[in-house]
Amino acid sequence: MGVMDGWVADAYDVCGDDLVRFATGLVGPSDAADVVSAVLVRVLGNSAGRVVVDGRAYLFRAVLNEARMHHRSTMRRRAREARVAARDSVEDRPGLRPDVLAAVGALSVRQRAVIVLHYWGDLDDRAVGQLLGISAGSVRRHLARAHERLGRSISRD
C-alpha cells in the first residue's frame, strides 16, 4: 500500500459508514454503496502525488461529486428510455384502437404474451411456443381463449 493508499484506508475506516449514509441521502439506498465504491476506486486510481490534508472532507466531497455524476447519468438514461418508449409506444401507432388495446390489457399475462408475439411479433405458433416454453398446442389454446375474451370485450363496447 502506497502513501496515498494509507490515508484513503484510514479515512474510510473512520468515516466509511458516514459516507454510505451520506450517499444514501443523496442517491437513495439502492445506489449508495455503488457511489461510495466508485469514489474509492477513483481516489485510489488517481492518488499518485496528491497531498490531502483532511481525508474525511476529501472523501465527502468526492461522494458529493460522484452523486452528482450519478444523478446526471441517471437523468440522461431515463430521458433516452422515455424517448425510445415514446417512439416505440404501441398506443402511438396508427391503426390501433384504444378499445382493442384496453381489451388486450385485460387478458392474462400468458394470453397477452401469445397475442403480442403472434400478431405484433408475426411469429407462428411453434416460434411463440419456443419463446414461452410451451407447446404449439398451448399457444393455439391461449390464442383461442384470448380471441374469445377479446370478442366479448370489444362487442360490449
Buried (B, 14 or more C-beta within 10 A) or exposed (E): EEEBEEBBBEBBEEBBEEBBBBBBEBBEEEBBBEBBEBBBEEBBEEBEEEEBEEBBEBBBEBBBEBBEEBBEEEEEEEEEEEEEEEEEEEEEEEEEEEEEEEBBEEBEEBBBBBBBBBEEEEBEBEBBBBBBEBEBEBBBBBBEBBEEBBEEBBEEE
